[in-house]
Amino acid sequence: MTGPGAHPLPLDAAIVSQHVDQALSSPLFRKAERQARFLRFVVDVALQSPEPTIKESDIGIAVYDRRSDYDPRTDPIVRVEAARLRARLREYYEVTPPERMRIDIPKGRYIPQFIPVAGKPAQVGSGLSILVSPFRSLTADPSDQTFCDGLTEEVVHQLAQDRQLRVITQSAAAWLEGRDGPKPRYVLEASVRRAGAEIRLTLHLIELTDGGSTHFSNIYQATLDDTFAAQERLAAEIRGDLAAALHLDKEGRERVH
Amino acid sequence: MDSTTIRHLRESIALLPVGDLAPANEFYRRLFELAPEVRPLFKRDIGLQAKKFSDMLAWVIANLEHPDELCREMRALGARHTGYGVQVNHYAPLGSALIWMFQRSLGDRFTPEMDEAWMEAYAFLSLEAERGSREAAVDSPTQRGSA
């Protein structure tokens, strides 16, 4: 697994280093020495190279003291730790909402992305919270549900780029259930039908605070020639439509009327 | 964890031979290979330990739709294991040995989707165990026992 094409945004290296120092001094990282080294390693590589590439084995050797001939297929320690690091970063940002930037290590890659945070970070319980229900396939073919799962992930990812939007996944919703605190304002639901290589997706944005009325609805079509491209294109289209439906400006803030 | 992840976790466990502790024994053998420093932490018979591990996996699978229960149990487990000398850095080889156990026991039947599901589940469970461990370290810094 390599990370070409995921080059970080041009944030000042000093800001990134300061951010990493701050994160690593938190209780979540303080005793997780290898996870801290993992984060420091991938950040350093990303900062030092204009087109960084990191292989799983690079991290195994540099951070987990593996020999140069170790086989990541039989010792997937780096993938295990990458999943834990992503979860740890998520938890860290929940506890310490980022003020200037945040670090994201996209799934399947090891190159971190440095994402500037403009203005005040979104607060938990802000008005624009959306629960994204897993998209459903209306056909019996299991591969169609796999496509829907991937599309759900892509939509969550793209919506999460809007800083004033609080995006809640189904698993987080299960976690929040029964706990005190604000409930999501909107629920996004979609179903997918397929005929041959053509798919049709029906989307509903439901406003829970308005008695469950449908705030926005649309039908999208795509051809399954390239699964990932189709998922990305559909997710981008959905994100654009939701931004318009929710009156978000380019920075992801709800306009005041 | 979404319903698809839960499905892949359950399907992978269902493929393990019922009542057979061989996979759990293999897990410990691999763990001690990857991290020999944890071997002295396990003072009891590894066969008994394998049974406990196998029971724990079954309990986790049965409670995947109850995240509160999972969190509570994982934090308690993390707290106990801090007393036994388990450190945060040990969770990495534990995870690697767990995935290897499925690879070894299921071969090609262990699909990439199952692999991904276990990565996600282990990240969630191990971070909760760590949380319990941090809380225990604050409450009882001198506790010692045997894993």
HADDOCK unambig.tbl for C-alpha pairs under 7 A between the chains (distance, minus, plus):
assign (segid A and resid 31 and name CA) (segid B and resid 88 and name CA) 6.52 0.50 0.50
assign (segid A and resid 32 and name CA) (segid B and resid 88 and name CA) 5.55 0.50 0.50
assign (segid A and resid 32 and name CA) (segid B and resid 89 and name CA) 6.20 0.50 0.50
assign (segid A and resid 33 and name CA) (segid B and resid 89 and name CA) 6.82 0.50 0.50
assign (segid A and resid 34 and name CA) (segid B and resid 89 and name CA) 6.30 0.50 0.50
assign (segid A and resid 74 and name CA) (segid B and resid 100 and name CA) 6.23 0.50 0.50
assign (segid A and resid 75 and name CA) (segid B and resid 96 and name CA) 5.83 0.50 0.50
assign (segid A and resid 75 and name CA) (segid B and resid 100 and name CA) 6.94 0.50 0.50
assign (segid A and resid 76 and name CA) (segid B and resid 96 and name CA) 5.31 0.50 0.50
assign (segid A and resid 77 and name CA) (segid B and resid 92 and name CA) 6.00 0.50 0.50
assign (segid A and resid 77 and name CA) (segid B and resid 93 and name CA) 6.23 0.50 0.50
assign (segid A and resid 77 and name CA) (segid B and resid 95 and name CA) 6.93 0.50 0.50
assign (segid A and resid 77 and name CA) (segid B and resid 96 and name CA) 4.79 0.50 0.50
assign (segid A and resid 80 and name CA) (segid B and resid 92 and name CA) 6.62 0.50 0.50
assign (segid A and resid 80 and name CA) (segid B and resid 95 and name CA) 6.01 0.50 0.50
assign (segid A and resid 80 and name CA) (segid B and resid 96 and name CA) 6.37 0.50 0.50
assign (segid A and resid 80 and name CA) (segid B and resid 119 and name CA) 5.81 0.50 0.50
assign (segid A and resid 81 and name CA) (segid B and resid 92 and name CA) 6.05 0.50 0.50
assign (segid A and resid 83 and name CA) (segid B and resid 119 and name CA) 6.23 0.50 0.50
assign (segid A and resid 83 and name CA) (segid B and resid 120 and name CA) 6.35 0.50 0.50
assign (segid A and resid 83 and name CA) (segid B and resid 123 and name CA) 5.81 0.50 0.50
assign (segid A and resid 84 and name CA) (segid B and resid 123 and name CA) 4.47 0.50 0.50
assign (segid A and resid 87 and name CA) (segid B and resid 123 and name CA) 6.57 0.50 0.50
assign (segid A and resid 170 and name CA) (segid B and resid 2 and name CA) 6.20 0.50 0.50
assign (segid A and resid 171 and name CA) (segid B and resid 1 and name CA) 4.74 0.50 0.50
assign (segid A and resid 171 and name CA) (segid B and resid 2 and name CA) 5.27 0.50 0.50
assign (segid A and resid 175 and name CA) (segid B and resid 67 and name CA) 6.15 0.50 0.50
